[in-house]
Amino acid sequence: MGPLERITQRPDMMGGKACIRGMRVTVGMVVGQVGAGRSVDDILADYPYLEREDILQALRYAAWRADEREVELAGV
């Protein structure tokens, strides 16, 4: 996976959720729109301040997080 420079996370913004380029647009909102059947072009029309790469990185970030696992280490 390439770098996710468009995904930002700050404790003082949107409750610390992952956002797009420091805006108050969360990765969850973007992924939810795609999951609801909206196309990338539909989302871009509704949110003109977003760019195609913002949406693609949000999807890559969500896929990475979904694949992430917590493993308990012995002796911890």
Secondary structure by P-SEA (a helix, b strand, c coil): ccccccbbbbccccccccccccccccaaaaaaaaaacccaaaaaaacccccaaaaaaaaaaaaaaaabbbbbbccc
